[in-house]
Amino acid sequence: MKLRYLLPLALFVVLVGFLAVGLKLDPREVPSPLIGKPAPGFALTRLDDAGKTMRREDLLGQVWVLNVWASWCAACRDEHPHLMAYAKTKQVPLIGLNYKDTRPAGITWLARFGDPYDASLFDADGRVGIDFGVYGVPETFVIDKQGVIRFKQIGPVTPEILQSRIVPLIATLKGGDA
């Protein structure tokens, strides 16, 4: 008779344990299966010039940062001043990926708020973003000289994230030519 009551109680305790662990997790710390793997290949036109195409291979041999953004994204506007400030350091190329947007809206947004990017690529249908495992915008990736993804930030980049995670990682990845 006791077993009849102990089994449901044990299941309840296990479920409460899973819930307690889940509530302590940071939703911005979603593990990416792409960390440590080559960045997906792409060939996209530049946002500002549909006649110019950029490929992943064009960036090999250097550390670079990919920031996924859109003109319709409120959080992108929050992080934008931090990207503007970071871009002035010229540490590595900062590449924008204009995600599921329209070309005119993206160009207007950059003209209004400033353009921190060395190049901004146009991903109208979002396929390249999906290949990168983008959950939503903004997201930021640090990619090493061999084209391997080393870091993914889900959500806006903040000064704290730049200084504690991104800048030190870039310095490590650049090695002697920092």
C-alpha positions as CSV (number, residue, x, y, z in Angstrom):
1,M,0.0,0.0,0.0
2,K,2.9,2.4,0.8
3,L,4.4,1.8,-2.6
4,R,1.3,3.0,-4.2
5,Y,1.8,6.5,-2.6
6,L,5.6,6.6,-2.7
7,L,5.9,6.2,-6.5
8,P,3.8,9.3,-7.3
9,L,5.5,11.2,-4.5
10,A,9.0,10.3,-5.9
11,L,8.0,11.3,-9.4
12,F,6.7,14.6,-8.1
13,V,10.0,15.3,-6.3
14,V,12.0,14.5,-9.4
15,L,9.8,16.9,-11.5
16,V,10.2,19.6,-8.9
17,G,14.0,19.1,-9.0
18,F,14.0,19.5,-12.8
19,L,11.9,22.6,-12.6
20,A,14.2,24.1,-9.9
21,V,17.3,23.5,-12.0
22,G,15.6,24.9,-15.1
23,L,14.6,28.1,-13.3
24,K,18.2,28.8,-12.4
25,L,19.4,28.7,-16.0
26,D,20.1,31.9,-17.9
27,P,18.0,31.9,-21.1
28,R,20.8,33.9,-22.9
29,E,23.2,31.0,-22.3
30,V,21.6,28.6,-24.8
31,P,24.3,26.3,-25.9
32,S,25.0,26.4,-29.6
33,P,25.9,23.2,-31.4
34,L,28.0,25.4,-33.8
35,I,30.6,26.5,-31.2
36,G,33.8,24.9,-32.3
37,K,32.6,24.1,-35.8
38,P,33.2,25.9,-39.1
39,A,30.9,28.8,-39.7
40,P,28.4,28.0,-42.4
41,G,29.3,28.9,-46.0
42,F,27.5,31.9,-47.5
43,A,27.6,34.2,-50.5
44,L,25.5,37.3,-49.9
45,T,25.2,40.7,-51.5
46,R,26.2,43.7,-49.5
47,L,23.3,45.7,-48.0
48,D,24.6,49.0,-49.5
49,D,25.6,47.5,-52.9
50,A,23.6,44.6,-54.4
51,G,26.3,44.3,-57.0
52,K,29.0,43.3,-54.5
53,T,29.0,39.8,-53.0
54,M,30.9,38.6,-49.9
55,R,31.6,35.0,-49.0
56,R,32.8,33.3,-45.8
57,E,36.0,32.5,-47.6
58,D,36.7,36.2,-48.0
59,L,37.1,36.4,-44.2
60,L,39.4,33.4,-43.7
61,G,42.8,34.3,-42.2
62,Q,41.4,36.9,-39.8
63,V,39.3,36.9,-36.7
64,W,36.0,38.6,-37.3
65,V,32.7,39.4,-35.6
66,L,29.3,38.7,-37.2
67,N,26.4,40.7,-35.7
68,V,22.9,39.7,-36.8
69,W,20.5,42.6,-36.8
70,A,17.3,44.1,-38.4
71,S,15.7,47.4,-38.7
72,W,12.5,46.1,-37.1
73,C,14.4,44.8,-34.0
74,A,14.0,46.9,-30.9
75,A,16.8,45.2,-29.0
76,C,19.1,45.9,-32.0
77,R,18.6,49.6,-31.3
78,D,19.6,49.1,-27.7
79,E,22.9,47.4,-28.6
80,H,23.7,49.7,-31.5
81,P,25.5,52.4,-29.5
82,H,27.8,49.7,-28.0
83,L,28.6,48.4,-31.5
84,M,29.3,51.9,-32.7
85,A,31.8,52.4,-29.8
86,Y,33.4,49.0,-30.4
87,A,33.7,49.6,-34.1
88,K,36.0,52.6,-33.4
89,T,38.6,50.3,-31.9
90,K,39.1,48.6,-35.3
91,Q,40.2,45.4,-33.5
92,V,38.7,43.0,-36.1
93,P,36.2,43.3,-39.0
94,L,32.7,43.8,-37.7
95,I,30.3,42.3,-40.3
96,G,26.6,42.9,-40.1
97,L,24.0,40.4,-41.2
98,N,20.8,42.2,-42.0
99,Y,18.3,39.5,-41.2
100,K,14.8,39.1,-42.7
101,D,14.5,42.8,-43.6
102,T,14.1,44.9,-46.7
103,R,17.1,46.5,-48.3
104,P,15.6,50.1,-48.1
105,A,14.7,49.7,-44.4
106,G,18.1,48.4,-43.5
107,I,19.9,51.2,-45.4
108,T,17.6,53.9,-43.8
109,W,18.2,52.4,-40.3
110,L,22.0,52.5,-40.7
111,A,21.8,56.1,-42.1
112,R,19.7,57.2,-39.1
113,F,21.6,55.5,-36.3
114,G,25.1,55.1,-37.7
115,D,26.9,52.3,-39.5
116,P,29.4,50.4,-37.3
117,Y,30.0,47.6,-39.9
118,D,32.9,47.1,-42.2
119,A,30.3,45.5,-44.4
120,S,26.6,44.6,-43.8
121,L,25.3,41.6,-45.7
122,F,21.7,41.3,-46.9
123,D,19.9,38.1,-45.8
124,A,16.3,38.9,-47.0
125,D,14.9,35.3,-46.5
126,G,16.9,34.5,-43.4
127,R,18.5,31.4,-44.8
128,V,22.1,32.3,-43.8
129,G,20.8,33.3,-40.3
130,I,19.1,29.9,-40.0
131,D,22.4,28.2,-41.1
132,F,24.1,30.0,-38.2
133,G,21.4,28.8,-35.8
134,V,19.9,32.2,-35.2
135,Y,17.1,32.1,-32.7
136,G,16.2,35.8,-33.1
137,V,17.9,39.1,-33.4
138,P,20.2,40.4,-32.3
139,E,22.8,37.7,-32.1
140,T,26.6,38.0,-32.3
141,F,29.3,35.5,-33.2
142,V,33.1,35.6,-32.9
143,I,34.8,33.6,-35.7
144,D,38.5,32.7,-35.7
145,K,41.1,32.8,-38.5
146,Q,40.2,29.3,-39.7
147,G,36.5,30.2,-39.9
148,V,35.4,28.4,-36.8
149,I,32.7,29.8,-34.5
150,R,34.2,30.4,-31.1
151,F,31.4,32.4,-29.3
152,K,27.7,33.2,-29.7
153,Q,25.8,35.9,-27.9
154,I,22.1,35.6,-27.9
155,G,20.5,39.0,-27.3
156,P,22.0,42.5,-27.2
157,V,25.7,43.0,-26.8
158,T,26.4,45.1,-23.7
159,P,29.5,46.9,-22.6
160,E,30.0,44.2,-19.9
161,I,29.7,41.4,-22.5
162,L,32.1,43.2,-24.8
163,Q,34.7,43.7,-22.1
164,S,34.4,40.4,-20.2
165,R,33.8,38.0,-23.1
166,I,34.2,39.3,-26.6
167,V,37.3,41.5,-26.4
168,P,39.4,39.0,-24.3
169,L,38.4,36.2,-26.7
170,I,39.4,38.2,-29.7
171,A,42.8,39.0,-28.2
172,T,43.4,35.3,-27.5
173,L,42.3,34.3,-31.0
174,K,44.4,37.0,-32.7
175,G,47.5,35.8,-30.7
176,G,50.6,37.7,-31.5
177,D,49.1,40.2,-33.9
178,A,46.7,41.8,-31.5
